[in-house]
Amino acid sequence: MSSIVVQEFVTLDGVIQAPGGSTEDDERGFPYGGWQQDYDRDHGADSDDDVILEWEKRTEALLLGRLTYSIWAQAWGLWPEDAPGLQGEFTRRYNRVPKYVASRTLTELGWKNSHLLGDDVPAAVAALRGQPGGEIRVWGSADLIQTLGAHDLVDEYRLMVYPIVLGTGKKLFPEGFPRTTLSLVETRTLGSGVQINVFRRPGAE
């Protein structure tokens, strides 16, 4: 059986929108694109890379919403695999692993090893989760996460919590998210002040 693992950079008020760049996702007029990168730059958060590297070594597939997939396909899907450092390492990994995409509008996917989930996303994800394998990683994809939560399909949340309050933006757990009980299985604070919290659903290993 595989595990659905949600990984997010998240603010204190739960925002996960556009952490990596000013033009990453400005839907709904979001004005704070790049908040995570800005914080890391200002606080010397080199240890964040170690955490992400540790986590991404376990990624056996990606599960993404339409917008996140489109952003990633224009980045990781185009960057050279021989780039130095983490960029090259992650590009090689993300190109290799299968990518499953939830979308009502996309009909073709240009990034290699990409697959549309079809009309019944919860059933498709449940089938993937039931297959032997490792971690199926979700990044971004706020709407998809709400769908997965509504069908109890998330096994683990790995959250890098930034000491920032934005007051606006897409949230990890927005109004209407289903009631969910989780166990805190790991917590640690990095030198930058970013806190790592890992929560697991009951019965998940």
Stockholm file with secondary structure:
# STOCKHOLM 1.0

chainA/1-205         MSSIVVQEFVTLDGVIQAPGGSTEDDERGFPYGGWQQDYDRDHGADSDDDVILEWEKRTEALLLGRLTYSIWAQAWGLWPEDAPGLQGEFTRRYNRVPKYVASRTLTELGWKNSHLLGDDVPAAVAALRGQPGGEIRVWGSADLIQTLGAHDLVDEYRLMVYPIVLGTGKKLFPEGFPRTTLSLVETRTLGSGVQINVFRRPGAE
#=GR chainA/1-205 SS CCEEEEEEEEETTCBCSCCSCTTSCCGGGCCCTTHHHHHHHHHTCTHHHHHHHHHHTTEEEEEEEHHHHHHHHTTTTTSCTTCSHHHHHHHHHHHHSCEEEECSSCCCCCSTTEEECCSCHHHHHHHHHTSSCSEEEEESCHHHHHHHHHTTCCCEEEEEEESCCCSCSCBSSCTTCCCCCCEEEEEEECTTSCEEEEEECTTCC
#=GC SS_cons         CCEEEEEEEEETTCBCSCCSCTTSCCGGGCCCTTHHHHHHHHHTCTHHHHHHHHHHTTEEEEEEEHHHHHHHHTTTTTSCTTCSHHHHHHHHHHHHSCEEEECSSCCCCCSTTEEECCSCHHHHHHHHHTSSCSEEEEESCHHHHHHHHHTTCCCEEEEEEESCCCSCSCBSSCTTCCCCCCEEEEEEECTTSCEEEEEECTTCC
//
